[in-house]
């Protein structure tokens, strides 16, 4: 980001990025837990069974694939629409 | 490892930043906020579409199958279409 890793500007930037990444990770963990607990532990027993644990592993993988699919589709759509918008501005 | 979230910024004196640096920082924050908003939308869309596309019950396979993957993509696109319909309709009512 800068040739001087300790200047105040770079420090602020790094801090902002770290916090954004943290917030993103926190959100993902929350959603993973919410969805996968609902699916994998319909009736909570005295401990997590092996089956429930492997369900969690599969569910997490699936949710993260879904997240990536959404991310790609959404970003592609935003790009397409912003191109159209700038195209329209040029037309009128 | 630096765990002190905001504490590492406490010793900084931002008043010493040059005008150019301040401007650059401001632009940086604007860009980061936009990225954060997009990311929040992705989380919310994944939440909504996962509910619709991946039937309830235990998950056996970690991969998205050939129905789930297109369903997720269509779900995102139709959600955004629907969003446009809402905005257009509200715009029409406003006039």
N, CA and C atoms of all chains as a GROMACS GRO file, in nm:
protein
  561
    1UNK      N    1   0.083  -0.120   0.000
    1UNK     CA    2   0.000   0.000   0.000
    1UNK      C    3   0.087   0.125   0.000
    2UNK      N    4   0.203   0.117   0.063
    2UNK     CA    5   0.288   0.234   0.070
    2UNK      C    6   0.430   0.189   0.098
    3UNK      N    7   0.524   0.273   0.063
    3UNK     CA    8   0.663   0.238   0.087
    3UNK      C    9   0.698   0.250   0.235
    4UNK      N   10   0.613   0.321   0.310
    4UNK     CA   11   0.640   0.339   0.454
    4UNK      C   12   0.533   0.269   0.536
    5UNK      N   13   0.560   0.146   0.578
    5UNK     CA   14   0.456   0.067   0.644
    5UNK      C   15   0.410   0.126   0.778
    6UNK      N   16   0.485   0.219   0.832
    6UNK     CA   17   0.446   0.270   0.964
    6UNK      C   18   0.393   0.412   0.961
    7UNK      N   19   0.376   0.470   0.844
    7UNK     CA   20   0.322   0.605   0.846
    7UNK      C   21   0.174   0.598   0.880
    8UNK      N   22   0.121   0.704   0.941
    8UNK     CA   23  -0.017   0.699   0.994
    8UNK      C   24  -0.120   0.664   0.888
    9UNK      N   25  -0.103   0.712   0.768
    9UNK     CA   26  -0.201   0.684   0.663
    9UNK      C   27  -0.210   0.534   0.637
   10UNK      N   28  -0.094   0.471   0.620
   10UNK     CA   29  -0.092   0.327   0.593
   10UNK      C   30  -0.150   0.249   0.710
   11UNK      N   31  -0.122   0.296   0.830
   11UNK     CA   32  -0.175   0.227   0.949
   11UNK      C   33  -0.326   0.231   0.954
   12UNK      N   34  -0.382   0.349   0.922
   12UNK     CA   35  -0.527   0.361   0.920
   12UNK      C   36  -0.586   0.269   0.815
   13UNK      N   37  -0.524   0.268   0.697
   13UNK     CA   38  -0.575   0.183   0.589
   13UNK      C   39  -0.573   0.036   0.629
   14UNK      N   40  -0.462  -0.005   0.688
   14UNK     CA   41  -0.450  -0.146   0.727
   14UNK      C   42  -0.556  -0.180   0.831
   15UNK      N   43  -0.577  -0.088   0.924
   15UNK     CA   44  -0.676  -0.109   1.029
   15UNK      C   45  -0.816  -0.126   0.971
   16UNK      N   46  -0.849  -0.037   0.877
   16UNK     CA   47  -0.982  -0.041   0.815
   16UNK      C   48  -1.001  -0.175   0.743
   17UNK      N   49  -0.898  -0.219   0.671
   17UNK     CA   50  -0.909  -0.345   0.598
   17UNK      C   51  -0.921  -0.464   0.691
   18UNK      N   52  -0.843  -0.460   0.800
   18UNK     CA   53  -0.851  -0.569   0.897
   18UNK      C   54  -0.990  -0.579   0.956
   19UNK      N   55  -1.047  -0.464   0.988
   19UNK     CA   56  -1.179  -0.468   1.049
   19UNK      C   57  -1.286  -0.515   0.953
   20UNK      N   58  -1.271  -0.477   0.827
   20UNK     CA   59  -1.366  -0.524   0.726
   20UNK      C   60  -1.356  -0.675   0.712
   21UNK      N   61  -1.234  -0.727   0.709
   21UNK     CA   62  -1.215  -0.872   0.696
   21UNK      C   63  -1.272  -0.945   0.816
   22UNK      N   64  -1.251  -0.885   0.934
   22UNK     CA   65  -1.301  -0.944   1.058
   22UNK      C   66  -1.454  -0.951   1.057
   23UNK      N   67  -1.515  -0.841   1.017
   23UNK     CA   68  -1.661  -0.832   1.012
   23UNK      C   69  -1.717  -0.936   0.914
   24UNK      N   70  -1.648  -0.951   0.801
   24UNK     CA   71  -1.689  -1.047   0.700
   24UNK      C   72  -1.681  -1.189   0.755
   25UNK      N   73  -1.572  -1.220   0.821
   25UNK     CA   74  -1.554  -1.354   0.878
   25UNK      C   75  -1.658  -1.381   0.986
   26UNK      N   76  -1.683  -1.280   1.069
   26UNK     CA   77  -1.782  -1.296   1.177
   26UNK      C   78  -1.920  -1.328   1.120
   27UNK      N   79  -1.955  -1.255   1.013
   27UNK     CA   80  -2.084  -1.275   0.948
   27UNK      C   81  -2.096  -1.417   0.894
   28UNK      N   82  -1.988  -1.464   0.829
   28UNK     CA   83  -1.989  -1.597   0.770
   28UNK      C   84  -2.005  -1.704   0.878
   29UNK      N   85  -1.932  -1.689   0.986
   29UNK     CA   86  -1.941  -1.786   1.096
   29UNK      C   87  -2.084  -1.789   1.151
   30UNK      N   88  -2.142  -1.671   1.169
   30UNK     CA   89  -2.277  -1.663   1.223
   30UNK      C   90  -2.377  -1.736   1.132
   31UNK      N   91  -2.367  -1.710   1.001
   31UNK     CA   92  -2.460  -1.772   0.905
   31UNK      C   93  -2.438  -1.922   0.895
   32UNK      N   94  -2.311  -1.964   0.895
   32UNK     CA   95  -2.281  -2.107   0.889
   32UNK      C   96  -2.344  -2.178   1.006
   33UNK      N   97  -2.325  -2.121   1.124
   33UNK     CA   98  -2.380  -2.181   1.245
   33UNK      C   99  -2.532  -2.189   1.239
   34UNK      N  100  -2.592  -2.078   1.199
   34UNK     CA  101  -2.737  -2.068   1.195
   34UNK      C  102  -2.796  -2.174   1.102
   35UNK      N  103  -2.747  -2.177   0.976
   35UNK     CA  104  -2.804  -2.270   0.878
   35UNK      C  105  -2.772  -2.414   0.910
   36UNK      N  106  -2.647  -2.440   0.944
   36UNK     CA  107  -2.604  -2.579   0.960
   36UNK      C  108  -2.657  -2.638   1.091
   37UNK      N  109  -2.673  -2.556   1.192
   37UNK     CA  110  -2.730  -2.609   1.316
   37UNK      C  111  -2.875  -2.650   1.292
   38UNK      N  112  -2.944  -2.565   1.219
   38UNK     CA  113  -3.084  -2.594   1.190
   38UNK      C  114  -3.100  -2.726   1.115
   39UNK      N  115  -3.010  -2.748   1.016
   39UNK     CA  116  -3.019  -2.868   0.934
   39UNK      C  117  -2.960  -2.992   1.000
   40UNK      N  118  -2.851  -2.973   1.069
   40UNK     CA  119  -2.775  -3.091   1.114
   40UNK      C  120  -2.812  -3.136   1.254
   41UNK      N  121  -2.867  -3.046   1.334
   41UNK     CA  122  -2.903  -3.084   1.471
   41UNK      C  123  -3.051  -3.055   1.496
   42UNK      N  124  -3.138  -3.134   1.431
   42UNK     CA  125  -3.282  -3.107   1.448
   42UNK      C  126  -3.329  -3.134   1.592
   43UNK      N  127  -3.272  -3.239   1.654
   43UNK     CA  128  -3.307  -3.270   1.793
   43UNK      C  129  -3.180  -3.283   1.875
   44UNK      N  130  -3.140  -3.178   1.943
   44UNK     CA  131  -3.013  -3.181   2.017
   44UNK      C  132  -3.009  -3.294   2.121
   45UNK      N  133  -2.908  -3.378   2.113
   45UNK     CA  134  -2.892  -3.485   2.211
   45UNK      C  135  -2.795  -3.445   2.320
   46UNK      N  136  -2.743  -3.544   2.393
   46UNK     CA  137  -2.652  -3.512   2.504
   46UNK      C  138  -2.515  -3.469   2.455
   47UNK      N  139  -2.481  -3.507   2.331
   47UNK     CA  140  -2.356  -3.458   2.272
   47UNK      C  141  -2.373  -3.457   2.120
   48UNK      N  142  -2.279  -3.391   2.050
   48UNK     CA  143  -2.286  -3.392   1.904
   48UNK      C  144  -2.246  -3.531   1.855
   49UNK      N  145  -2.332  -3.594   1.777
   49UNK     CA  146  -2.299  -3.728   1.727
   49UNK      C  147  -2.202  -3.717   1.610
   50UNK      N  148  -2.142  -3.832   1.574
   50UNK     CA  149  -2.052  -3.835   1.458
   50UNK      C  150  -2.128  -3.791   1.332
   51UNK      N  151  -2.251  -3.840   1.319
   51UNK     CA  152  -2.333  -3.805   1.202
   51UNK      C  153  -2.358  -3.654   1.195
   52UNK      N  154  -2.386  -3.595   1.309
   52UNK     CA  155  -2.411  -3.451   1.312
   52UNK      C  156  -2.285  -3.374   1.274
   53UNK      N  157  -2.172  -3.424   1.322
   53UNK     CA  158  -2.047  -3.356   1.290
   53UNK      C  159  -2.017  -3.363   1.142
   54UNK      N  160  -2.036  -3.481   1.079
   54UNK     CA  161  -2.005  -3.490   0.936
   54UNK      C  162  -2.107  -3.411   0.855
   55UNK      N  163  -2.230  -3.402   0.905
   55UNK     CA  164  -2.329  -3.316   0.841
   55UNK      C  165  -2.280  -3.171   0.843
   56UNK      N  166  -2.226  -3.129   0.956
   56UNK     CA  167  -2.173  -2.994   0.968
   56UNK      C  168  -2.064  -2.966   0.866
   57UNK      N  169  -1.971  -3.062   0.852
   57UNK     CA  170  -1.862  -3.044   0.757
   57UNK      C  171  -1.917  -3.025   0.616
   58UNK      N  172  -2.011  -3.114   0.576
   58UNK     CA  173  -2.070  -3.105   0.443
   58UNK      C  174  -2.147  -2.975   0.427
   59UNK      N  175  -2.226  -2.941   0.529
   59UNK     CA  176  -2.309  -2.821   0.523
   59UNK      C  177  -2.224  -2.695   0.510
   60UNK      N  178  -2.113  -2.689   0.585
   60UNK     CA  179  -2.026  -2.572   0.577
   60UNK      C  180  -1.967  -2.558   0.437
   61UNK      N  181  -1.924  -2.673   0.381
   61UNK     CA  182  -1.866  -2.669   0.246
   61UNK      C  183  -1.971  -2.619   0.147
   62UNK      N  184  -2.093  -2.671   0.160
   62UNK     CA  185  -2.200  -2.632   0.069
   62UNK      C  186  -2.232  -2.484   0.083
   63UNK      N  187  -2.240  -2.437   0.207
   63UNK     CA  188  -2.276  -2.296   0.227
   63UNK      C  189  -2.168  -2.204   0.168
   64UNK      N  190  -2.042  -2.244   0.186
   64UNK     CA  191  -1.936  -2.160   0.133
   64UNK      C  192  -1.934  -2.163  -0.020
   65UNK      N  193  -1.964  -2.279  -0.080
   65UNK     CA  194  -1.977  -2.282  -0.228
   65UNK      C  195  -2.091  -2.191  -0.271
   66UNK      N  196  -2.202  -2.199  -0.198
   66UNK     CA  197  -2.316  -2.114  -0.230
   66UNK      C  198  -2.277  -1.967  -0.220
   67UNK      N  199  -2.201  -1.935  -0.116
   67UNK     CA  200  -2.156  -1.796  -0.097
   67UNK      C  201  -2.074  -1.749  -0.217
   68UNK      N  202  -1.983  -1.836  -0.262
   68UNK     CA  203  -1.899  -1.801  -0.377
   68UNK      C  204  -1.981  -1.784  -0.504
   69UNK      N  205  -2.079  -1.872  -0.523
   69UNK     CA  206  -2.166  -1.860  -0.641
   69UNK      C  207  -2.241  -1.728  -0.637
   70UNK      N  208  -2.298  -1.695  -0.522
   70UNK     CA  209  -2.372  -1.569  -0.507
   70UNK      C  210  -2.279  -1.451  -0.535
   71UNK      N  211  -2.160  -1.458  -0.478
   71UNK     CA  212  -2.066  -1.349  -0.493
   71UNK      C  213  -2.036  -1.324  -0.642
   72UNK      N  214  -2.005  -1.431  -0.716
   72UNK     CA  215  -1.975  -1.418  -0.858
   72UNK      C  216  -2.094  -1.360  -0.935
   73UNK      N  217  -2.213  -1.419  -0.910
   73UNK     CA  218  -2.332  -1.376  -0.982
   73UNK      C  219  -2.363  -1.229  -0.953
   74UNK      N  220  -2.356  -1.193  -0.826
   74UNK     CA  221  -2.391  -1.057  -0.784
   74UNK      C  222  -2.294  -0.954  -0.842
   75UNK      N  223  -2.166  -0.984  -0.833
   75UNK     CA  224  -2.066  -0.891  -0.884
   75UNK      C  225  -2.080  -0.876  -1.036
   76UNK      N  226  -2.104  -0.988  -1.106
   76UNK     CA  227  -2.124  -0.982  -1.251
   76UNK      C  228  -2.244  -0.893  -1.284
   77UNK      N  229  -2.349  -0.907  -1.206
   77UNK     CA  230  -2.470  -0.829  -1.230
   77UNK      C  231  -2.447  -0.679  -1.206
   78UNK      N  232  -2.378  -0.648  -1.097
   78UNK     CA  233  -2.347  -0.507  -1.069
   78UNK      C  234  -2.266  -0.447  -1.183
   79UNK      N  235  -2.166  -0.526  -1.229
   79UNK     CA  236  -2.082  -0.475  -1.338
   79UNK      C  237  -2.163  -0.452  -1.464
   80UNK      N  238  -2.249  -0.549  -1.496
   80UNK     CA  239  -2.331  -0.537  -1.616
   80UNK      C  240  -2.419  -0.411  -1.607
   81UNK      N  241  -2.480  -0.393  -1.489
   81UNK     CA  242  -2.572  -0.280  -1.474
   81UNK      C  243  -2.500  -0.146  -1.474
   82UNK      N  244  -2.382  -0.141  -1.417
   82UNK     CA  245  -2.312  -0.013  -1.417
   82UNK      C  246  -2.263   0.021  -1.558
   83UNK      N  247  -2.231  -0.084  -1.637
   83UNK     CA  248  -2.196  -0.058  -1.776
   83UNK      C  249  -2.314  -0.004  -1.854
   84UNK      N  250  -2.432  -0.068  -1.832
   84UNK     CA  251  -2.553  -0.022  -1.898
   84UNK      C  252  -2.584   0.122  -1.860
   85UNK      N  253  -2.567   0.152  -1.730
   85UNK     CA  254  -2.598   0.286  -1.682
   85UNK      C  255  -2.508   0.388  -1.750
   86UNK      N  256  -2.380   0.358  -1.760
   86UNK     CA  257  -2.291   0.455  -1.824
   86UNK      C  258  -2.320   0.462  -1.974
   87UNK      N  259  -2.363   0.348  -2.033
   87UNK     CA  260  -2.403   0.349  -2.173
   87UNK      C  261  -2.523   0.439  -2.196
   88UNK      N  262  -2.620   0.432  -2.103
   88UNK     CA  263  -2.739   0.515  -2.113
   88UNK      C  264  -2.703   0.662  -2.105
   89UNK      N  265  -2.613   0.693  -2.013
   89UNK     CA  266  -2.575   0.833  -1.997
   89UNK      C  267  -2.516   0.890  -2.126
   90UNK      N  268  -2.444   0.801  -2.198
   90UNK     CA  269  -2.386   0.846  -2.322
   90UNK      C  270  -2.490   0.864  -2.432
   91UNK      N  271  -2.598   0.782  -2.424
   91UNK     CA  272  -2.701   0.791  -2.527
   91UNK      C  273  -2.778   0.922  -2.518
   92UNK      N  274  -2.809   0.963  -2.395
   92UNK     CA  275  -2.891   1.085  -2.379
   92UNK      C  276  -2.806   1.209  -2.359
   93UNK      N  277   0.178  -1.126   1.747
   93UNK     CA  278   0.062  -1.091   1.665
   93UNK      C  279  -0.010  -0.970   1.723
   94UNK      N  280  -0.052  -0.884   1.638
   94UNK     CA  281  -0.119  -0.763   1.683
   94UNK      C  282  -0.268  -0.788   1.699
   95UNK      N  283  -0.309  -0.805   1.824
   95UNK     CA  284  -0.451  -0.832   1.848
   95UNK      C  285  -0.526  -0.706   1.886
   96UNK      N  286  -0.453  -0.603   1.916
   96UNK     CA  287  -0.517  -0.481   1.968
   96UNK      C  288  -0.589  -0.406   1.860
   97UNK      N  289  -0.710  -0.451   1.826
   97UNK     CA  290  -0.790  -0.388   1.721
   97UNK      C  291  -0.769  -0.240   1.709
   98UNK      N  292  -0.849  -0.162   1.778
   98UNK     CA  293  -0.841  -0.018   1.760
   98UNK      C  294  -0.727   0.043   1.844
   99UNK      N  295  -0.674  -0.035   1.936
   99UNK     CA  296  -0.573   0.023   2.025
   99UNK      C  297  -0.447   0.064   1.948
  100UNK      N  298  -0.419  -0.007   1.838
  100UNK     CA  299  -0.298   0.025   1.764
  100UNK      C  300  -0.309   0.160   1.695
  101UNK      N  301  -0.431   0.214   1.688
  101UNK     CA  302  -0.448   0.344   1.625
  101UNK      C  303  -0.443   0.459   1.725
  102UNK      N  304  -0.452   0.424   1.854
  102UNK     CA  305  -0.471   0.529   1.954
  102UNK      C  306  -0.352   0.626   1.959
  103UNK      N  307  -0.232   0.576   1.926
  103UNK     CA  308  -0.116   0.664   1.936
  103UNK      C  309  -0.094   0.749   1.812
  104UNK      N  310  -0.186   0.735   1.716
  104UNK     CA  311  -0.164   0.807   1.591
  104UNK      C  312  -0.211   0.951   1.598
  105UNK      N  313  -0.134   1.037   1.537
  105UNK     CA  314  -0.177   1.177   1.530
  105UNK      C  315  -0.215   1.208   1.385
  106UNK      N  316  -0.345   1.203   1.360
  106UNK     CA  317  -0.391   1.222   1.223
  106UNK      C  318  -0.386   1.367   1.178
  107UNK      N  319  -0.374   1.457   1.276
  107UNK     CA  320  -0.373   1.599   1.238
  107UNK      C  321  -0.246   1.633   1.160
  108UNK      N  322  -0.145   1.545   1.173
  108UNK     CA  323  -0.021   1.574   1.102
  108UNK      C  324  -0.024   1.530   0.956
  109UNK      N  325  -0.132   1.464   0.917
  109UNK     CA  326  -0.140   1.418   0.778
  109UNK      C  327  -0.148   1.536   0.681
  110UNK      N  328  -0.084   1.520   0.569
  110UNK     CA  329  -0.092   1.625   0.468
  110UNK      C  330  -0.232   1.625   0.405
  111UNK      N  331  -0.269   1.733   0.341
  111UNK     CA  332  -0.401   1.741   0.279
  111UNK      C  333  -0.419   1.631   0.176
  112UNK      N  334  -0.311   1.602   0.107
  112UNK     CA  335  -0.318   1.499   0.004
  112UNK      C  336  -0.346   1.362   0.067
  113UNK      N  337  -0.276   1.335   0.177
  113UNK     CA  338  -0.298   1.208   0.247
  113UNK      C  339  -0.440   1.199   0.300
  114UNK      N  340  -0.490   1.312   0.352
  114UNK     CA  341  -0.627   1.313   0.405
  114UNK      C  342  -0.726   1.281   0.296
  115UNK      N  343  -0.705   1.340   0.183
  115UNK     CA  344  -0.795   1.316   0.069
  115UNK      C  345  -0.789   1.170   0.027
  116UNK      N  346  -0.667   1.120   0.023
  116UNK     CA  347  -0.649   0.980  -0.018
  116UNK      C  348  -0.718   0.886   0.080
  117UNK      N  349  -0.706   0.918   0.209
  117UNK     CA  350  -0.770   0.836   0.312
  117UNK      C  351  -0.921   0.840   0.299
  118UNK      N  352  -0.972   0.959   0.272
  118UNK     CA  353  -1.116   0.975   0.260
  118UNK      C  354  -1.170   0.889   0.145
  119UNK      N  355  -1.100   0.894   0.032
  119UNK     CA  356  -1.140   0.814  -0.083
  119UNK      C  357  -1.131   0.665  -0.050
  120UNK      N  358  -1.026   0.629   0.022
  120UNK     CA  359  -1.006   0.490   0.061
  120UNK      C  360  -1.124   0.440   0.145
  121UNK      N  361  -1.166   0.524   0.240
  121UNK     CA  362  -1.277   0.485   0.328
  121UNK      C  363  -1.408   0.474   0.249
  122UNK      N  364  -1.428   0.566   0.156
  122UNK     CA  365  -1.548   0.558   0.071
  122UNK      C  366  -1.549   0.425  -0.005
  123UNK      N  367  -1.435   0.390  -0.065
  123UNK     CA  368  -1.426   0.265  -0.139
  123UNK      C  369  -1.448   0.143  -0.050
  124UNK      N  370  -1.386   0.145   0.066
  124UNK     CA  371  -1.400   0.032   0.158
  124UNK      C  372  -1.545   0.018   0.206
  125UNK      N  373  -1.612   0.131   0.228
  125UNK     CA  374  -1.752   0.125   0.271
  125UNK      C  375  -1.837   0.060   0.163
  126UNK      N  376  -1.807   0.096   0.039
  126UNK     CA  377  -1.884   0.036  -0.069
  126UNK      C  378  -1.860  -0.114  -0.076
  127UNK      N  379  -1.734  -0.153  -0.061
  127UNK     CA  380  -1.702  -0.296  -0.060
  127UNK      C  381  -1.776  -0.366   0.053
  128UNK      N  382  -1.779  -0.302   0.170
  128UNK     CA  383  -1.846  -0.362   0.285
  128UNK      C  384  -1.995  -0.378   0.258
  129UNK      N  385  -2.056  -0.276   0.192
  129UNK     CA  386  -2.199  -0.286   0.160
  129UNK      C  387  -2.225  -0.402   0.065
  130UNK      N  388  -2.139  -0.415  -0.037
  130UNK     CA  389  -2.156  -0.524  -0.133
  130UNK      C  390  -2.143  -0.658  -0.061
  131UNK      N  391  -2.046  -0.667   0.027
  131UNK     CA  392  -2.026  -0.792   0.099
  131UNK      C  393  -2.145  -0.826   0.189
  132UNK      N  394  -2.201  -0.723   0.250
  132UNK     CA  395  -2.320  -0.745   0.334
  132UNK      C  396  -2.435  -0.796   0.248
  133UNK      N  397  -2.450  -0.741   0.128
  133UNK     CA  398  -2.556  -0.790   0.038
  133UNK      C  399  -2.532  -0.935   0.000
  134UNK      N  400  -2.406  -0.971  -0.024
  134UNK     CA  401  -2.376  -1.109  -0.061
  134UNK      C  402  -2.414  -1.204   0.053
  135UNK      N  403  -2.384  -1.163   0.176
  135UNK     CA  404  -2.423  -1.246   0.291
  135UNK      C  405  -2.574  -1.263   0.298
  136UNK      N  406  -2.645  -1.152   0.279
  136UNK     CA  407  -2.790  -1.157   0.291
  136UNK      C  408  -2.852  -1.238   0.178
  137UNK      N  409  -2.799  -1.223   0.054
  137UNK     CA  410  -2.849  -1.301  -0.059
  137UNK      C  411  -2.820  -1.450  -0.041
  138UNK      N  412  -2.701  -1.482   0.007
  138UNK     CA  413  -2.667  -1.623   0.029
  138UNK      C  414  -2.763  -1.683   0.130
  139UNK      N  415  -2.791  -1.608   0.235
  139UNK     CA  416  -2.883  -1.652   0.339
  139UNK      C  417  -3.021  -1.685   0.279
  140UNK      N  418  -3.076  -1.588   0.206
  140UNK     CA  419  -3.209  -1.605   0.145
  140UNK      C  420  -3.211  -1.722   0.046
  141UNK      N  421  -3.112  -1.725  -0.043
  141UNK     CA  422  -3.115  -1.822  -0.152
  141UNK      C  423  -3.079  -1.963  -0.105
  142UNK      N  424  -2.995  -1.973  -0.005
  142UNK     CA  425  -2.962  -2.105   0.051
  142UNK      C  426  -3.089  -2.170   0.105
  143UNK      N  427  -3.168  -2.090   0.176
  143UNK     CA  428  -3.296  -2.138   0.229
  143UNK      C  429  -3.386  -2.190   0.118
  144UNK      N  430  -3.388  -2.118   0.004
  144UNK     CA  431  -3.478  -2.157  -0.104
  144UNK      C  432  -3.424  -2.274  -0.186
  145UNK      N  433  -3.293  -2.275  -0.210
  145UNK     CA  434  -3.239  -2.369  -0.309
  145UNK      C  435  -3.191  -2.500  -0.250
  146UNK      N  436  -3.152  -2.499  -0.125
  146UNK     CA  437  -3.102  -2.622  -0.066
  146UNK      C  438  -3.208  -2.671   0.032
  147UNK      N  439  -3.283  -2.776  -0.012
  147UNK     CA  440  -3.397  -2.820   0.068
  147UNK      C  441  -3.357  -2.856   0.211
  148UNK      N  442  -3.449  -2.832   0.300
  148UNK     CA  443  -3.417  -2.856   0.442
  148UNK      C  444  -3.397  -3.006   0.466
  149UNK      N  445  -3.343  -3.039   0.578
  149UNK     CA  446  -3.304  -3.176   0.607
  149UNK      C  447  -3.154  -3.183   0.608
  150UNK      N  448  -3.100  -3.295   0.651
  150UNK     CA  449  -2.955  -3.302   0.666
  150UNK      C  450  -2.883  -3.293   0.532
  151UNK      N  451  -2.765  -3.234   0.536
  151UNK     CA  452  -2.684  -3.218   0.416
  151UNK      C  453  -2.589  -3.336   0.407
  152UNK      N  454  -2.593  -3.407   0.294
  152UNK     CA  455  -2.506  -3.525   0.283
  152UNK      C  456  -2.380  -3.498   0.204
  153UNK      N  457  -2.392  -3.408   0.106
  153UNK     CA  458  -2.280  -3.382   0.017
  153UNK      C  459  -2.238  -3.235   0.026
  154UNK      N  460  -2.109  -3.212   0.033
  154UNK     CA  461  -2.061  -3.074   0.048
  154UNK      C  462  -2.067  -2.993  -0.080
  155UNK      N  463  -2.066  -3.060  -0.194
  155UNK     CA  464  -2.066  -2.987  -0.322
  155UNK      C  465  -2.208  -2.940  -0.355
  156UNK      N  466  -2.217  -2.830  -0.429
  156UNK     CA  467  -2.347  -2.788  -0.481
  156UNK      C  468  -2.379  -2.878  -0.599
  157UNK      N  469  -2.496  -2.942  -0.601
  157UNK     CA  470  -2.526  -3.031  -0.714
  157UNK      C  471  -2.578  -2.954  -0.835
  158UNK      N  472  -2.613  -3.028  -0.942
  158UNK     CA  473  -2.647  -2.961  -1.068
  158UNK      C  474  -2.779  -2.885  -1.062
  159UNK      N  475  -2.859  -2.907  -0.959
  159UNK     CA  476  -2.981  -2.826  -0.944
  159UNK      C  477  -2.954  -2.705  -0.854
  160UNK      N  478  -2.876  -2.730  -0.751
  160UNK     CA  479  -2.855  -2.624  -0.651
  160UNK      C  480  -2.777  -2.506  -0.706
  161UNK      N  481  -2.676  -2.534  -0.786
  161UNK     CA  482  -2.590  -2.426  -0.834
  161UNK      C  483  -2.666  -2.328  -0.924
  162UNK      N  484  -2.735  -2.378  -1.029
  162UNK     CA  485  -2.814  -2.284  -1.109
  162UNK      C  486  -2.925  -2.217  -1.028
  163UNK      N  487  -2.980  -2.289  -0.933
  163UNK     CA  488  -3.084  -2.230  -0.848
  163UNK      C  489  -3.030  -2.110  -0.772
  164UNK      N  490  -2.910  -2.122  -0.718
  164UNK     CA  491  -2.850  -2.011  -0.645
  164UNK      C  492  -2.831  -1.890  -0.738
  165UNK      N  493  -2.781  -1.920  -0.860
  165UNK     CA  494  -2.757  -1.809  -0.954
  165UNK      C  495  -2.887  -1.740  -0.994
  166UNK      N  496  -2.988  -1.822  -1.025
  166UNK     CA  497  -3.116  -1.764  -1.064
  166UNK      C  498  -3.181  -1.689  -0.950
  167UNK      N  499  -3.163  -1.742  -0.831
  167UNK     CA  500  -3.220  -1.677  -0.712
  167UNK      C  501  -3.164  -1.536  -0.696
  168UNK      N  502  -3.033  -1.522  -0.715
  168UNK     CA  503  -2.971  -1.389  -0.704
  168UNK      C  504  -3.028  -1.296  -0.812
  169UNK      N  505  -3.031  -1.346  -0.936
  169UNK     CA  506  -3.078  -1.260  -1.045
  169UNK      C  507  -3.225  -1.222  -1.029
  170UNK      N  508  -3.308  -1.318  -0.991
  170UNK     CA  509  -3.451  -1.287  -0.975
  170UNK      C  510  -3.475  -1.195  -0.854
  171UNK      N  511  -3.395  -1.212  -0.750
  171UNK     CA  512  -3.410  -1.123  -0.635
  171UNK      C  513  -3.382  -0.979  -0.676
  172UNK      N  514  -3.277  -0.962  -0.757
  172UNK     CA  515  -3.243  -0.827  -0.800
  172UNK      C  516  -3.346  -0.772  -0.898
  173UNK      N  517  -3.400  -0.859  -0.985
  173UNK     CA  518  -3.511  -0.817  -1.072
  173UNK      C  519  -3.627  -0.768  -0.988
  174UNK      N  520  -3.661  -0.848  -0.887
  174UNK     CA  521  -3.774  -0.814  -0.800
  174UNK      C  522  -3.749  -0.681  -0.730
  175UNK      N  523  -3.626  -0.661  -0.690
  175UNK     CA  524  -3.588  -0.536  -0.627
  175UNK      C  525  -3.615  -0.417  -0.720
  176UNK      N  526  -3.582  -0.437  -0.848
  176UNK     CA  527  -3.605  -0.333  -0.947
  176UNK      C  528  -3.754  -0.305  -0.963
  177UNK      N  529  -3.835  -0.412  -0.963
  177UNK     CA  530  -3.980  -0.396  -0.976
  177UNK      C  531  -4.033  -0.310  -0.861
  178UNK      N  532  -3.985  -0.340  -0.740
  178UNK     CA  533  -4.029  -0.264  -0.623
  178UNK      C  534  -3.992  -0.116  -0.639
  179UNK      N  535  -3.868  -0.092  -0.678
  179UNK     CA  536  -3.823   0.047  -0.691
  179UNK      C  537  -3.902   0.122  -0.799
  180UNK      N  538  -3.925   0.052  -0.911
  180UNK     CA  539  -3.998   0.115  -1.022
  180UNK      C  540  -4.141   0.148  -0.979
  181UNK      N  541  -4.202   0.054  -0.908
  181UNK     CA  542  -4.339   0.073  -0.864
  181UNK      C  543  -4.349   0.191  -0.765
  182UNK      N  544  -4.253   0.197  -0.673
  182UNK     CA  545  -4.254   0.308  -0.577
  182UNK      C  546  -4.233   0.441  -0.648
  183UNK      N  547  -4.147   0.438  -0.746
  183UNK     CA  548  -4.122   0.559  -0.825
  183UNK      C  549  -4.250   0.604  -0.894
  184UNK      N  550  -4.326   0.507  -0.948
  184UNK     CA  551  -4.450   0.537  -1.018
  184UNK      C  552  -4.553   0.597  -0.921
  185UNK      N  553  -4.557   0.540  -0.799
  185UNK     CA  554  -4.653   0.589  -0.700
  185UNK      C  555  -4.619   0.730  -0.655
  186UNK      N  556  -4.491   0.761  -0.657
  186UNK     CA  557  -4.447   0.890  -0.608
  186UNK      C  558  -4.491   1.003  -0.703
  187UNK      N  559  -4.508   0.966  -0.829
  187UNK     CA  560  -4.540   1.072  -0.928
  187UNK      C  561  -4.688   1.110  -0.928
   0.00000   0.00000   0.00000
